[in-house]
Amino acid sequence: MFKRKKKNSFELKINITNRNELDELLETIQKDIAVLKDDFDKLDQFKLTFDLE
């Protein structure tokens, strides 16, 4: 279903038979993107510093 093309992109091929399936898929993708964005925001806030002596 997913195929990596470049470092920050991918190709998605799907077969949709009706509008409801498309709406459900888009809703799921939007939720997944929101969760990923939240995860990346949390990671961005999580910073470690090391002092090696």
C-alpha positions as MATLAB code, in Angstrom:
seq = 'MFKRKKKNSFELKINITNRNELDELLETIQKDIAVLKDDFDKLDQFKLTFDLE';
ca = [
       0.000    0.000    0.000;
       2.787    2.445    0.910;
       5.915    2.895   -1.157;
       8.819    5.124   -0.125;
      10.053    7.380   -2.895;
      12.310    9.949   -1.270;
      13.426   10.758    2.221;
      10.325   12.763    3.178;
       7.690   11.514    0.760;
       5.752    8.381   -0.048;
       3.347    7.141   -2.661;
      -0.071    5.856   -1.627;
      -2.161    3.811   -4.024;
      -5.731    2.995   -3.005;
      -8.886    1.739   -4.665;
     -12.062    3.463   -3.500;
     -15.413    2.092   -4.591;
     -17.673    4.721   -3.062;
     -17.672    8.191   -1.538;
     -18.205    6.931    2.029;
     -14.990    4.910    1.882;
     -13.116    7.979    0.677;
     -14.580   10.146    3.450;
     -13.667    7.534    6.082;
     -10.156    7.199    4.707;
      -9.606   10.966    4.665;
     -10.921   11.275    8.214;
      -8.576    8.516    9.383;
      -5.606   10.119    7.627;
      -6.394   13.501    9.202;
      -6.562   11.931   12.674;
      -3.283   10.071   12.105;
      -1.566   13.265   10.953;
      -2.844   15.127   14.024;
      -1.508   12.390   16.325;
       1.859   12.367   14.553;
       2.104   16.150   14.790;
       1.354   15.958   18.508;
       4.003   13.243   18.950;
       6.601   15.316   17.114;
       5.701   18.368   19.201;
       6.231   16.308   22.366;
       9.567   15.037   21.053;
      10.605   18.573   20.212;
       9.902   19.612   23.811;
      11.890   16.664   25.172;
      15.538   17.702   25.136;
      18.442   16.101   26.914;
      21.775   17.674   27.620;
      24.861   15.759   28.636;
      27.871   17.199   30.414;
      30.749   14.772   30.142;
      33.808   15.578   32.207;
];
